[in-house]
Amino acid sequence: MLSNLTLLLLCQLAGEVLARLLGLPLPGPVVGMALLFGGLVARRRMPVGLEETAHGLLRHLALLFVPAGVGVTLYLPLIADEWLPISFSLLASTAATIAVTAAVMRALAPRRSSDG
């Protein structure tokens, strides 16, 4: 499990480094996730235990939102002043995410024949 956590953290670190060196408009963890995905595709199989490690992290994902929630309380006055643009951006980004997810699902889902 430790080697798999190390792999995940190294991918994130490489993503951070690449994002900063190349001035990419993407967060380092997103670049790192793309690197991990590319590595898994190139390898054509999942390293032993990586899936279990990932599921373990996902089970406790809610704990990672606690610091962000605490940080939001620091900016409550600013959020109160800017509630309209924040609300609009949340609604628009949610709608866009649903639309893109539906389009990807439709494109990747196997086609069903209409003859039954």
C-alpha positions as CSV (number, residue, x, y, z in Angstrom):
1,M,0.0,0.0,0.0
2,L,2.9,2.4,0.8
3,S,4.3,2.0,-2.7
4,N,0.9,2.8,-4.2
5,L,0.5,5.9,-2.1
6,T,4.0,6.9,-3.1
7,L,3.1,6.4,-6.8
8,L,0.0,8.6,-6.4
9,L,1.9,11.3,-4.6
10,L,4.8,11.2,-7.2
11,C,2.2,11.7,-10.0
12,Q,0.8,14.6,-8.1
13,L,4.3,16.1,-7.6
14,A,5.2,15.6,-11.2
15,G,1.9,17.3,-12.2
16,E,2.7,20.3,-9.9
17,V,6.2,20.6,-11.3
18,L,5.0,20.4,-14.9
19,A,2.1,22.8,-14.4
20,R,4.4,25.4,-12.8
21,L,7.3,25.0,-15.2
22,L,5.2,25.1,-18.3
23,G,2.8,27.7,-17.0
24,L,-0.2,25.5,-17.6
25,P,-3.6,26.9,-16.7
26,L,-4.4,23.6,-14.9
27,P,-3.9,22.6,-11.3
28,G,-0.9,20.3,-10.7
29,P,-3.1,17.5,-9.3
30,V,-5.1,17.5,-12.5
31,V,-1.9,17.2,-14.6
32,G,-0.7,14.5,-12.2
33,M,-3.9,12.6,-12.7
34,A,-3.5,12.8,-16.5
35,L,0.1,11.5,-16.1
36,L,-1.2,8.6,-13.9
37,F,-3.9,7.8,-16.5
38,G,-1.3,7.9,-19.3
39,G,1.0,5.6,-17.4
40,L,-1.9,3.1,-16.7
41,V,-2.9,3.2,-20.4
42,A,0.7,2.6,-21.5
43,R,1.2,-0.2,-19.0
44,R,-2.2,-1.8,-20.0
45,R,-2.8,-3.1,-16.5
46,M,-3.3,-1.9,-13.0
47,P,-0.4,-2.2,-10.6
48,V,-1.1,-4.7,-7.8
49,G,-2.9,-3.0,-4.9
50,L,-3.4,0.4,-6.6
51,E,-7.2,-0.1,-6.9
52,E,-7.4,-1.0,-3.2
53,T,-5.4,2.0,-2.2
54,A,-7.5,4.3,-4.4
55,H,-10.7,2.9,-2.9
56,G,-9.3,3.4,0.6
57,L,-8.6,7.1,-0.2
58,L,-12.0,7.5,-1.7
59,R,-13.7,6.1,1.4
60,H,-12.2,8.8,3.5
61,L,-12.5,11.6,0.9
62,A,-15.0,13.6,3.0
63,L,-12.2,14.3,5.6
64,L,-10.2,16.1,2.9
65,F,-13.1,18.7,2.6
66,V,-12.9,19.7,6.3
67,P,-10.0,22.2,5.8
68,A,-11.8,23.7,2.8
69,G,-14.9,24.1,4.8
70,V,-13.0,25.9,7.6
71,G,-11.4,28.1,5.0
72,V,-14.7,29.1,3.6
73,T,-15.8,30.4,7.0
74,L,-12.9,32.8,6.9
75,Y,-14.3,34.4,3.8
76,L,-18.0,34.6,4.8
77,P,-18.2,38.4,4.5
78,L,-16.8,38.3,1.0
79,I,-19.1,35.5,0.0
80,A,-22.1,37.5,1.4
81,D,-21.0,40.5,-0.7
82,E,-20.6,38.4,-3.9
83,W,-23.4,35.9,-3.5
84,L,-25.0,36.6,-6.9
85,P,-22.0,35.9,-9.1
86,I,-21.0,32.9,-6.9
87,S,-24.5,31.5,-7.2
88,F,-24.6,32.0,-10.9
89,S,-21.2,30.3,-11.4
90,L,-22.2,27.4,-9.2
91,L,-25.4,26.8,-11.2
92,A,-23.8,27.3,-14.6
93,S,-20.8,25.0,-13.8
94,T,-23.2,22.3,-12.4
95,A,-25.3,22.5,-15.5
96,A,-22.2,22.3,-17.7
97,T,-20.8,19.4,-15.8
98,I,-24.1,17.5,-16.1
99,A,-24.3,18.2,-19.9
100,V,-20.7,17.2,-20.5
101,T,-21.1,14.0,-18.4
102,A,-24.2,13.1,-20.4
103,A,-22.5,13.7,-23.7
104,V,-19.5,11.6,-22.7
105,M,-21.8,8.8,-21.4
106,R,-23.8,8.9,-24.6
107,A,-20.6,8.7,-26.7
108,L,-19.0,5.9,-24.7
109,A,-22.1,3.8,-23.8
110,P,-22.6,0.7,-26.0
111,R,-25.3,1.1,-28.6
112,R,-28.5,-1.0,-28.1
113,S,-30.2,-2.3,-31.1
114,S,-33.8,-1.2,-31.6
115,D,-35.0,-4.7,-32.8
116,G,-35.0,-6.0,-29.3
